[in-house]
Amino acid sequence: MTTMTLRGVDDTIAAVLKEKARQEETSVNALMLRILRESLGIDKKKRSAIYNDLDSLAGTWSGQESDDFLRATAVFEKVDEDMWK
């Protein structure tokens, strides 16, 4: 294997790479190798994406919490017939 040095990496790029590596729980070197392989067409880009959303909370309500939510939002299920004439 060959060792290469990349010069001219500014602070913004360095910070973004470090943060992305931290999010993916990998090293900056491993991240850079993956990015290079994908961008050069050597490897296909993986379809598994890391999302920063609330998916981890899905399905965590108790039965009582679910019932309370459905009861509180039931009014939104009613159609005002007069508005649709």
N, CA, C and O atoms as a printed pandas DataFrame, in Angstrom:
     atom_number atom_name residue_name chain_id  residue_number  x_coord  y_coord  z_coord
0              1         N          MET        A               1    0.840   -1.188    0.000
1              2        CA          MET        A               1    0.000    0.000    0.000
2              3         C          MET        A               1    0.877    1.240    0.000
3              4         O          MET        A               1    2.002    1.236    0.499
4              5         N          THR        A               2    0.334    2.285   -0.567
5              6        CA          THR        A               2    1.030    3.550   -0.663
6              7         C          THR        A               2    0.517    4.501    0.400
7              8         O          THR        A               2   -0.672    4.508    0.718
8              9         N          THR        A               3    1.408    5.296    0.940
9             10        CA          THR        A               3    1.037    6.342    1.885
10            11         C          THR        A               3    1.088    7.663    1.149
11            12         O          THR        A               3    2.069    7.958    0.466
12            13         N          MET        A               4    0.038    8.461    1.283
13            14        CA          MET        A               4   -0.031    9.765    0.630
14            15         C          MET        A               4   -0.330   10.831    1.667
15            16         O          MET        A               4   -0.935   10.559    2.704
16            17         N          THR        A               5    0.101   12.044    1.375
17            18        CA          THR        A               5   -0.189   13.192    2.224
18            19         C          THR        A               5   -1.036   14.163    1.435
19            20         O          THR        A               5   -0.731   14.458    0.279
20            21         N          LEU        A               6   -2.094   14.664    2.041
21            22        CA          LEU        A               6   -2.966   15.635    1.392
22            23         C          LEU        A               6   -2.700   16.989    2.022
23            24         O          LEU        A               6   -2.900   17.174    3.223
24            25         N          ARG        A               7   -2.251   17.931    1.215
25            26        CA          ARG        A               7   -1.939   19.268    1.715
26            27         C          ARG        A               7   -3.075   20.224    1.377
27            28         O          ARG        A               7   -3.855   19.984    0.455
28            29         N          GLY        A               8   -3.151   21.294    2.126
29            30        CA          GLY        A               8   -4.114   22.351    1.825
30            31         C          GLY        A               8   -5.501   22.114    2.386
31            32         O          GLY        A               8   -6.456   22.753    1.947
32            33         N          VAL        A               9   -5.636   21.216    3.341
33            34        CA          VAL        A               9   -6.937   20.971    3.976
34            35         C          VAL        A               9   -7.195   22.121    4.945
35            36         O          VAL        A               9   -6.485   22.281    5.937
36            37         N          ASP        A              10   -8.225   22.923    4.645
37            38        CA          ASP        A              10   -8.502   24.065    5.516
38            39         C          ASP        A              10   -9.246   23.614    6.781
39            40         O          ASP        A              10   -9.664   22.463    6.910
40            41         N          ASP        A              11   -9.388   24.556    7.694
41            42        CA          ASP        A              11  -10.001   24.237    8.991
42            43         C          ASP        A              11  -11.449   23.762    8.858
43            44         O          ASP        A              11  -11.892   22.897    9.613
44            45         N          THR        A              12  -12.173   24.319    7.910
45            46        CA          THR        A              12  -13.577   23.922    7.726
46            47         C          THR        A              12  -13.677   22.472    7.277
47            48         O          THR        A              12  -14.452   21.697    7.837
48            49         N          ILE        A              13  -12.895   22.107    6.267
49            50        CA          ILE        A              13  -12.916   20.726    5.774
50            51         C          ILE        A              13  -12.470   19.770    6.874
51            52         O          ILE        A              13  -13.078   18.718    7.071
52            53         N          ALA        A              14  -11.420   20.132    7.583
53            54        CA          ALA        A              14  -10.916   19.276    8.659
54            55         C          ALA        A              14  -11.979   19.066    9.732
55            56         O          ALA        A              14  -12.177   17.947   10.204
56            57         N          ALA        A              15  -12.657   20.133   10.112
57            58        CA          ALA        A              15  -13.684   20.033   11.157
58            59         C          ALA        A              15  -14.847   19.160   10.699
59            60         O          ALA        A              15  -15.344   18.339   11.471
60            61         N          VAL        A              16  -15.287   19.328    9.447
61            62        CA          VAL        A              16  -16.404   18.535    8.927
62            63         C          VAL        A              16  -16.022   17.061    8.841
63            64         O          VAL        A              16  -16.816   16.190    9.198
64            65         N          LEU        A              17  -14.813   16.783    8.370
65            66        CA          LEU        A              17  -14.350   15.390    8.296
66            67         C          LEU        A              17  -14.289   14.748    9.680
67            68         O          LEU        A              17  -14.717   13.609    9.862
68            69         N          LYS        A              18  -13.759   15.477   10.640
69            70        CA          LYS        A              18  -13.663   14.932   12.005
70            71         C          LYS        A              18  -15.048   14.663   12.584
71            72         O          LYS        A              18  -15.263   13.635   13.227
72            73         N          GLU        A              19  -15.984   15.576   12.360
73            74        CA          GLU        A              19  -17.339   15.397   12.887
74            75         C          GLU        A              19  -18.032   14.215   12.212
75            76         O          GLU        A              19  -18.690   13.417   12.880
76            77         N          LYS        A              20  -17.888   14.099   10.886
77            78        CA          LYS        A              20  -18.510   12.981   10.175
78            79         C          LYS        A              20  -17.904   11.660   10.625
79            80         O          LYS        A              20  -18.627   10.677   10.794
80            81         N          ALA        A              21  -16.609   11.620   10.819
81            82        CA          ALA        A              21  -15.953   10.404   11.304
82            83         C          ALA        A              21  -16.462   10.059   12.708
83            84         O          ALA        A              21  -16.683    8.891   13.027
84            85         N          ARG        A              22  -16.645   11.085   13.540
85            86        CA          ARG        A              22  -17.164   10.845   14.886
86            87         C          ARG        A              22  -18.579   10.285   14.823
87            88         O          ARG        A              22  -18.909    9.347   15.549
88            89         N          GLN        A              23  -19.420   10.856   13.955
89            90        CA          GLN        A              23  -20.797   10.388   13.817
90            91         C          GLN        A              23  -20.847    8.943   13.322
91            92         O          GLN        A              23  -21.705    8.168   13.743
92            93         N          GLU        A              24  -19.936    8.588   12.439
93            94        CA          GLU        A              24  -19.916    7.241   11.877
94            95         C          GLU        A              24  -19.070    6.283   12.709
95            96         O          GLU        A              24  -18.909    5.113   12.361
96            97         N          GLU        A              25  -18.534    6.796   13.806
97            98        CA          GLU        A              25  -17.710    6.000   14.724
98            99         C          GLU        A              25  -16.575    5.289   13.987
99           100         O          GLU        A              25  -16.387    4.079   14.108
100          101         N          THR        A              26  -15.825    6.086   13.216
101          102        CA          THR        A              26  -14.686    5.572   12.468
102          103         C          THR        A              26  -13.572    6.608   12.512
103          104         O          THR        A              26  -13.754    7.698   13.053
104          105         N          SER        A              27  -12.443    6.275   11.956
105          106        CA          SER        A              27  -11.330    7.225   11.914
106          107         C          SER        A              27  -11.469    8.128   10.687
107          108         O          SER        A              27  -12.164    7.796    9.726
108          109         N          VAL        A              28  -10.792    9.274   10.744
109          110        CA          VAL        A              28  -10.790   10.175    9.601
110          111         C          VAL        A              28  -10.142    9.477    8.409
111          112         O          VAL        A              28  -10.590    9.647    7.275
112          113         N          ASN        A              29   -9.102    8.699    8.653
113          114        CA          ASN        A              29   -8.438    7.984    7.571
114          115         C          ASN        A              29   -9.397    7.005    6.890
115          116         O          ASN        A              29   -9.484    6.972    5.662
116          117         N          ALA        A              30  -10.111    6.214    7.679
117          118        CA          ALA        A              30  -11.061    5.250    7.104
118          119         C          ALA        A              30  -12.171    5.977    6.349
119          120         O          ALA        A              30  -12.599    5.526    5.286
120          121         N          LEU        A              31  -12.633    7.086    6.889
121          122        CA          LEU        A              31  -13.665    7.880    6.225
122          123         C          LEU        A              31  -13.155    8.394    4.884
123          124         O          LEU        A              31  -13.853    8.282    3.876
124          125         N          MET        A              32  -11.960    8.951    4.857
125          126        CA          MET        A              32  -11.383    9.478    3.619
126          127         C          MET        A              32  -11.199    8.377    2.575
127          128         O          MET        A              32  -11.477    8.589    1.394
128          129         N          LEU        A              33  -10.738    7.219    2.997
129          130        CA          LEU        A              33  -10.581    6.108    2.055
130          131         C          LEU        A              33  -11.920    5.703    1.452
131          132         O          LEU        A              33  -12.016    5.444    0.252
132          133         N          ARG        A              34  -12.956    5.649    2.297
133          134        CA          ARG        A              34  -14.292    5.300    1.800
134          135         C          ARG        A              34  -14.793    6.349    0.821
135          136         O          ARG        A              34  -15.318    6.008   -0.239
136          137         N          ILE        A              35  -14.635    7.636    1.169
137          138        CA          ILE        A              35  -15.083    8.719    0.287
138          139         C          ILE        A              35  -14.349    8.661   -1.048
139          140         O          ILE        A              35  -14.963    8.821   -2.103
140          141         N          LEU        A              36  -13.064    8.436   -1.007
141          142        CA          LEU        A              36  -12.287    8.337   -2.248
142          143         C          LEU        A              36  -12.735    7.150   -3.095
143          144         O          LEU        A              36  -12.932    7.290   -4.302
144          145         N          ARG        A              37  -12.898    5.990   -2.474
145          146        CA          ARG        A              37  -13.300    4.796   -3.219
146          147         C          ARG        A              37  -14.682    4.992   -3.857
147          148         O          ARG        A              37  -14.899    4.597   -5.003
148          149         N          GLU        A              38  -15.611    5.599   -3.117
149          150        CA          GLU        A              38  -16.950    5.836   -3.647
150          151         C          GLU        A              38  -16.935    6.882   -4.760
151          152         O          GLU        A              38  -17.574    6.693   -5.795
152          153         N          SER        A              39  -16.216    7.973   -4.557
153          154        CA          SER        A              39  -16.218    9.048   -5.552
154          155         C          SER        A              39  -15.474    8.662   -6.822
155          156         O          SER        A              39  -15.767    9.192   -7.893
156          157         N          LEU        A              40  -14.516    7.745   -6.717
157          158        CA          LEU        A              40  -13.787    7.277   -7.894
158          159         C          LEU        A              40  -14.484    6.107   -8.590
159          160         O          LEU        A              40  -14.019    5.630   -9.625
160          161         N          GLY        A              41  -15.594    5.648   -8.022
161          162        CA          GLY        A              41  -16.348    4.560   -8.625
162          163         C          GLY        A              41  -15.782    3.182   -8.347
163          164         O          GLY        A              41  -16.186    2.206   -8.979
164          165         N          ILE        A              42  -14.852    3.091   -7.409
165          166        CA          ILE        A              42  -14.258    1.793   -7.056
166          167         C          ILE        A              42  -15.253    0.978   -6.232
167          168         O          ILE        A              42  -15.396   -0.226   -6.440
168          169         N          ASP        A              43  -15.922    1.618   -5.321
169          170        CA          ASP        A              43  -16.961    0.986   -4.505
170          171         C          ASP        A              43  -18.265    1.736   -4.722
171          172         O          ASP        A              43  -18.264    2.941   -4.972
172          173         N          LYS        A              44  -19.378    1.016   -4.624
173          174        CA          LYS        A              44  -20.675    1.671   -4.689
174          175         C          LYS        A              44  -20.954    2.326   -3.348
175          176         O          LYS        A              44  -20.579    1.815   -2.293
176          177         N          LYS        A              45  -21.614    3.456   -3.418
177          178        CA          LYS        A              45  -21.988    4.157   -2.202
178          179         C          LYS        A              45  -23.031    3.338   -1.463
179          180         O          LYS        A              45  -24.004    2.880   -2.062
180          181         N          LYS        A              46  -22.833    3.150   -0.162
181          182        CA          LYS        A              46  -23.787    2.396    0.637
182          183         C          LYS        A              46  -25.076    3.181    0.777
183          184         O          LYS        A              46  -25.064    4.404    0.923
184          185         N          ARG        A              47  -26.180    2.466    0.730
185          186        CA          ARG        A              47  -27.482    3.116    0.831
186          187         C          ARG        A              47  -27.899    3.397    2.267
187          188         O          ARG        A              47  -28.845    4.149    2.499
188          189         N          SER        A              48  -27.221    2.816    3.211
189          190        CA          SER        A              48  -27.599    3.061    4.599
190          191         C          SER        A              48  -27.116    4.449    5.006
191          192         O          SER        A              48  -25.919    4.736    5.007
192          193         N          ALA        A              49  -28.059    5.284    5.344
193          194        CA          ALA        A              49  -27.752    6.655    5.717
194          195         C          ALA        A              49  -27.890    6.829    7.220
195          196         O          ALA        A              49  -28.655    6.120    7.873
196          197         N          ILE        A              50  -27.161    7.754    7.742
197          198        CA          ILE        A              50  -27.282    8.094    9.152
198          199         C          ILE        A              50  -28.162    9.331    9.233
199          200         O          ILE        A              50  -27.840   10.373    8.661
200          201         N          TYR        A              51  -29.270    9.208    9.943
201          202        CA          TYR        A              51  -30.198   10.315   10.067
202          203         C          TYR        A              51  -30.097   10.928   11.450
203          204         O          TYR        A              51  -29.842   10.244   12.441
204          205         N          ASN        A              52  -30.299   12.204   11.488
205          206        CA          ASN        A              52  -30.325   12.924   12.754
206          207         C          ASN        A              52  -31.760   13.375   13.003
207          208         O          ASN        A              52  -32.070   14.566   12.983
208          209         N          ASP        A              53  -32.622   12.395   13.237
209          210        CA          ASP        A              53  -34.022   12.709   13.421
210          211         C          ASP        A              53  -34.551   12.007   14.666
211          212         O          ASP        A              53  -33.774   11.631   15.543
212          213         N          LEU        A              54  -35.826   11.834   14.746
213          214        CA          LEU        A              54  -36.470   11.295   15.942
214          215         C          LEU        A              54  -36.874    9.832   15.801
215          216         O          LEU        A              54  -37.684    9.341   16.588
216          217         N          ASP        A              55  -36.322    9.121   14.806
217          218        CA          ASP        A              55  -36.687    7.722   14.602
218          219         C          ASP        A              55  -36.441    6.866   15.837
219          220         O          ASP        A              55  -37.167    5.901   16.075
220          221         N          SER        A              56  -35.437    7.203   16.616
221          222        CA          SER        A              56  -35.129    6.400   17.797
222          223         C          SER        A              56  -36.251    6.454   18.835
223          224         O          SER        A              56  -36.320    5.608   19.726
224          225         N          LEU        A              57  -37.117    7.437   18.715
225          226        CA          LEU        A              57  -38.231    7.565   19.659
226          227         C          LEU        A              57  -39.477    6.811   19.211
227          228         O          LEU        A              57  -40.394    6.606   20.006
228          229         N          ALA        A              58  -39.521    6.398   17.953
229          230        CA          ALA        A              58  -40.701    5.726   17.413
230          231         C          ALA        A              58  -40.985    4.443   18.179
231          232         O          ALA        A              58  -40.086    3.640   18.427
232          233         N          GLY        A              59  -42.239    4.264   18.547
233          234        CA          GLY        A              59  -42.642    3.046   19.227
234          235         C          GLY        A              59  -42.319    3.017   20.709
235          236         O          GLY        A              59  -42.364    1.954   21.329
236          237         N          THR        A              60  -41.994    4.164   21.287
237          238        CA          THR        A              60  -41.609    4.172   22.698
238          239         C          THR        A              60  -42.736    4.604   23.632
239          240         O          THR        A              60  -42.552    4.639   24.849
240          241         N          TRP        A              61  -43.907    4.935   23.067
241          242        CA          TRP        A              61  -45.021    5.319   23.921
242          243         C          TRP        A              61  -45.630    4.097   24.587
243          244         O          TRP        A              61  -45.634    2.998   24.033
244          245         N          SER        A              62  -46.131    4.312   25.764
245          246        CA          SER        A              62  -46.888    3.255   26.429
246          247         C          SER        A              62  -48.285    3.226   25.805
247          248         O          SER        A              62  -48.654    4.132   25.058
248          249         N          GLY        A              63  -49.047    2.199   26.110
249          250        CA          GLY        A              63  -50.418    2.116   25.609
250          251         C          GLY        A              63  -51.242    3.298   26.066
251          252         O          GLY        A              63  -52.042    3.837   25.301
252          253         N          GLN        A              64  -51.052    3.706   27.316
253          254        CA          GLN        A              64  -51.797    4.846   27.862
254          255         C          GLN        A              64  -51.426    6.137   27.130
255          256         O          GLN        A              64  -52.303    6.940   26.810
256          257         N          GLU        A              65  -50.133    6.341   26.862
257          258        CA          GLU        A              65  -49.697    7.538   26.141
258          259         C          GLU        A              65  -50.268    7.566   24.729
259          260         O          GLU        A              65  -50.672    8.619   24.237
260          261         N          SER        A              66  -50.299    6.420   24.088
261          262        CA          SER        A              66  -50.860    6.326   22.744
262          263         C          SER        A              66  -52.350    6.654   22.765
263          264         O          SER        A              66  -52.836    7.409   21.923
264          265         N          ASP        A              67  -53.064    6.091   23.717
265          266        CA          ASP        A              67  -54.500    6.377   23.839
266          267         C          ASP        A              67  -54.745    7.857   24.100
267          268         O          ASP        A              67  -55.646    8.450   23.506
268          269         N          ASP        A              68  -53.949    8.460   24.985
269          270        CA          ASP        A              68  -54.081    9.891   25.295
270          271         C          ASP        A              68  -53.858   10.736   24.049
271          272         O          ASP        A              68  -54.594   11.691   23.801
272          273         N          PHE        A              69  -52.835   10.383   23.260
273          274        CA          PHE        A              69  -52.528   11.132   22.041
274          275         C          PHE        A              69  -53.682   11.021   21.044
275          276         O          PHE        A              69  -54.113   12.026   20.477
276          277         N          LEU        A              70  -54.180    9.810   20.833
277          278        CA          LEU        A              70  -55.277    9.610   19.894
278          279         C          LEU        A              70  -56.523   10.358   20.337
279          280         O          LEU        A              70  -57.239   10.915   19.505
280          281         N          ARG        A              71  -56.786   10.374   21.622
281          282        CA          ARG        A              71  -57.937   11.094   22.155
282          283         C          ARG        A              71  -57.751   12.608   21.951
283          284         O          ARG        A              71  -58.698   13.300   21.577
284          285         N          ALA        A              72  -56.557   13.114   22.190
285          286        CA          ALA        A              72  -56.287   14.549   22.062
286          287         C          ALA        A              72  -56.307   15.021   20.612
287          288         O          ALA        A              72  -56.592   16.189   20.347
288          289         N          THR        A              73  -56.012   14.141   19.686
289          290        CA          THR        A              73  -55.956   14.544   18.272
290          291         C          THR        A              73  -57.162   14.072   17.464
291          292         O          THR        A              73  -57.194   14.243   16.245
292          293         N          ALA        A              74  -58.141   13.488   18.122
293          294        CA          ALA        A              74  -59.324   12.970   17.427
294          295         C          ALA        A              74  -60.072   14.074   16.686
295          296         O          ALA        A              74  -60.675   13.817   15.644
296          297         N          VAL        A              75  -60.040   15.277   17.199
297          298        CA          VAL        A              75  -60.744   16.391   16.568
298          299         C          VAL        A              75  -60.223   16.645   15.150
299          300         O          VAL        A              75  -60.966   17.144   14.304
300          301         N          PHE        A              76  -58.973   16.313   14.884
301          302        CA          PHE        A              76  -58.400   16.530   13.558
302          303         C          PHE        A              76  -58.884   15.507   12.529
303          304         O          PHE        A              76  -58.667   15.680   11.329
304          305         N          GLU        A              77  -59.524   14.468   12.989
305          306        CA          GLU        A              77  -60.049   13.440   12.084
306          307         C          GLU        A              77  -61.434   13.803   11.536
307          308         O          GLU        A              77  -61.901   13.187   10.578
308          309         N          LYS        A              78  -62.090   14.794   12.138
309          310        CA          LYS        A              78  -63.434   15.185   11.730
310          311         C          LYS        A              78  -63.366   16.141   10.545
311          312         O          LYS        A              78  -62.549   17.061   10.521
312          313         N          VAL        A              79  -64.226   15.913    9.576
313          314        CA          VAL        A              79  -64.306   16.773    8.398
314          315         C          VAL        A              79  -65.478   17.723    8.588
315          316         O          VAL        A              79  -66.588   17.293    8.901
316          317         N          ASP        A              80  -65.230   19.009    8.400
317          318        CA          ASP        A              80  -66.278   20.014    8.480
318          319         C          ASP        A              80  -66.992   20.033    7.131
319          320         O          ASP        A              80  -66.498   20.613    6.164
320          321         N          GLU        A              81  -68.142   19.402    7.076
321          322        CA          GLU        A              81  -68.878   19.265    5.833
322          323         C          GLU        A              81  -69.226   20.619    5.199
323          324         O          GLU        A              81  -69.243   20.747    3.974
324          325         N          ASP        A              82  -69.502   21.625    6.035
325          326        CA          ASP        A              82  -69.876   22.935    5.507
326          327         C          ASP        A              82  -68.726   23.580    4.738
327          328         O          ASP        A              82  -68.964   24.344    3.803
328          329         N          MET        A              83  -67.495   23.286    5.116
329          330        CA          MET        A              83  -66.339   23.868    4.419
330          331         C          MET        A              83  -66.138   23.258    3.041
331          332         O          MET        A              83  -65.475   23.864    2.199
332          333         N          TRP        A              84  -66.693   22.071    2.785
333          334        CA          TRP        A              84  -66.446   21.350    1.542
334          335         C          TRP        A              84  -67.631   21.416    0.585
335          336         O          TRP        A              84  -67.701   20.635   -0.364
336          337         N          LYS        A              85  -68.545   22.320    0.817
337          338        CA          LYS        A              85  -69.711   22.480   -0.074
338          339         C          LYS        A              85  -69.438   23.488   -1.140
339          340         O          LYS        A              85  -70.302   23.751   -1.976
